Amino acid sequence: MKESNHNIVTTLSHLKPISLEEMNAVALMKRLDSKFILSVDRLPTLLHRIKDDYALLTINDDNIFDYRTTYYDTDVLETYTDHLRGKSARHKVRIREYTNTEVCYFEVKKKQNNGVTDKVRIKTQIINSKLTPEQREFFDNHLQDASSDQYSKVLTNTFNRITLANPGNQERVTIDYNLSFSDDLQTRTFDNLCIIEIKQPRINRLTAIFLGLKLMQIRPLRISKYCLGVSALKDVKSNLFKPKLRTINKTIHTYGTV
């Protein structure tokens, strides 16, 4: 096991566990998000700083979970382009597999003009290159400005996730690392990249994780795993994403415990 991963496991052992049922109290399907990136090597330092303030999602003694996400888009990558251009009202269409619990959802994730993220989903068992009739019906019921028959599989993303919660602050935190992206032709990995997403009903920058990140001189960064995967795998114009790629490359080569 890589030393940083071993240190992550060791630090997590000091956090209080929280069950999935308790975690659902802060599911926050409609929320405001704040995102940050740091190197996996620095994650144990952050976890140590916030260990007394957050509970750790634990299911059957597991607290690091395997995820697989399949993204769907149009032939011209409309949802990718909308995100890259900063369109205020946009959406993503995906199937997310919770590998440890063998649960799978078809999801429509919508970003509204006011910055609120609204996610709706249904359970599914089928992951095809094109959407199934049931998935298309759900899509069409929730996205009136898009056509489900134009969407097909673009890429698959796998990662490990740690989920923390502070129910008193109505705050949920996801920490994703060991990121890998693949399509029918190639695979790209970002082994030392960690993406942190803080989910709150209203932005509160005085919580322990916000303050911990500030102490480590880590600033917010708007980033999408889907956009990162498309930019890494596809022959697309990504000039708007290049500054973020530079930040990512600098981050994954940053070590230390500051």
N, C-alpha and C positions, 0 to 999 in steps of 0.2 A: 504493500500500500504506500502511495506517495505520502511523504511526511506531512504535507499540509492537510491531506485527507485524514490522516491519523489524528492530527491535532484537532480537526473539526469534530471528529467522533468523540474525542476526549472532552472537549469543551461542552458539547451537547449533553454529556452525562451529568452536567451540573444544573441543567434547566429542569424546571418542574414540568411534568407531562400534562397534556390536556387531551381529552378524548375527541373523537370525530363529532360526537353528539354535542359536546360543549363548544367545539370549534364552529359548528353550524350556527351558533348564536351570533357570530361575527362573520357570516358568509359574505355579506356586502356585495351582493350581485349588482347593486347600483351604488357606485362609489366614485371618489376622486383618487387618482393614482399619482404617486411620485416615484420615479425610477432613478437608480444609481448603478454604477458599475465599479468594480474593484477587482484586483487579482485574487484568485483563490487562496494564494499564500497569505494574504492579509485578512481573510475572513475569520480565522480563529481569534485574532485580536479584537475584531468588532463583536463577535459573539461573547467573548469574555467580558466586554464592557457592558453588555446589556443583559447578561444572564439572569440578573435578579428582577428584571422588569417584565419578562415575557415567559409565556408557557409554550411548550414544544408539542406540536401535534405528534401523538404516538398511537400507533395501531398495531396490536399484536407484537409489542416490543420493538417495532420498527419506527424509526423517526427520519430516515432518509429514503425518499420514495422515487421510483423510476416512472418517468412520464414519456409518452410518445404522442406527438401532435402531427396530424396531417392537415395541410393547408390547401384550400381551394381558391382559385381565382379565374378570371377570364383569360382568353388567349393573349390579350394585350396587357395583362397584369394590372387591371384597373385598381384593385384595392391596394396593391403595392405602390402604384403611382400616387393615389390619393393621399396615402400616409406620407410619402416622401415629400410631397408638395405642401404638407401641413394643412390639408383640407380639414376644416373644423368638424364637419359632420362626415363620418366615414365608418366603415365596418370591416370586420374580418369574418371569414367562414372557415370553420375547422372541425376536425374530429379529434377529441382528446381521450387518450387511453391512460387510465390509472392502473399501471401494470401490476402493482402489488396487490390491489384489491380486485383486479379483473373487472373493472367498471369502465364503460365507454360512453361518451356523450357526443352528440352532434350539437355544435354550438354556433350561435350567431352573436358576435360581440360588436356592439354599436357604441361609437363615440359621438356624443351630442355636441351641439354648438356651444353649450355652457361648460364643456370639459368633463361632464359626468359620463362615466362608462357604465353601460347597461348590458348585461349578459343574459341571454336566454338559452335554454338547452333542453334536449330530450335524450333519453337513453337510446343507444343504438348498438348493433352488433356488426354492422356491415361497413367495411371500408373499401370502397371501389374507386376507380379512376374518375368515374362520374357519380353524381349524387343519385341516391335511390328515390323512388316516388315519394316515400314517406319523408325523407330529408328535404326533397324539393318542395313539398307542401308546407313544411315547417318554415323553410327559407322564405317562400312567397308570402306567408302570413306575417312575417316580421320585417321583411325588406321590400317595400313597395316600389323603390326606385332602382331595382336590379332584377335580372332575370336568371332564375336558377339553372335553366338549361344551358347557359353560357359558362357555367363554372365547372372546372375539372381540377384534378389533383395536380399540384405544383411541386411540393416538396414535403419531406418528413423531417421532423426535428425530435431528437431525444435528449433528455437531460435528467439530472438528479435535482430533487427539490426538498428543501427544508421549509416548513411552515410554522410561523410563530404567531402568537396572539396575545393581545393585551385587552381582554374583554372590558375592563373598566374604562378604557379610552376608545372603545369601539374601533380597534386598530388590528389589522391583519397584515402580516409581512411574509412574502414568499422570497426565497433565496434559491436561485437556479444556477447550476454549474455543471461541469462536464458536458458542455453543449456540443452537439453534433448535428449536421444537416446533410441530407442526401436526396438525390433525385434518381432518375433511371440511369444516369451516366457517371456520377461522381459523389464523393463524400468529402465534407470539410468539417474539421473539428476546431474548437476553441477551448483547449484543455484548461487554461489558466484564467478564463474569464468567468466572472460571477456577476449575475444581474439580480439586483435587489429591487423589489416592488413593494412600496408601502401603500396600503389600501385603507382609506378612511372615509367616513361620511362627509367630513369637512377637513380641509388641510390644517393640520396642527403640527407646527415645526418645533414644538417644545417637548415632544415625546423622546424617550430614551434613545431610540434608534436614530432619529434625526440629529440629536445632539452628539451621539457617538460618531456618526458619519462626519459631522462638522469638525469634531476634534481630530479626525483623521484626514482632514482637508479634502474630503470627497464631495464634489458638487453634484447636484441633480443633472441627469442627462436623459432627454427623451429618446428612447430606443425601443425598437420592436424586434423581437427574435425573428419574426417573419421577414422583415426587411433585411436584417442581417443575413439570413439564409439566402434570400433571392440575390442579394449583392454578391455573396460568396460563390454562388453556383451558376448563376445565369449570365448570359451575355446581354446585359442591359445597361442603359445609361444610368450611372449612379453618381454623377457629379455632386448631387445634393447630399449624398450619403458619405462622400469621401472624407469630410471633416470628422464625422463620427468614427469612420474606420481608423483614421489616424489616432483619435483618442483611445479607441479600443486597443490598437496595437501598442500604444504607449502604456496603457493600463496593465496589459497582460505581461509586460516586462518590468513592472514595478513591484519591488519586494520590500520587506521591512515591516516594522510594527508601529510606525508613527501614527 
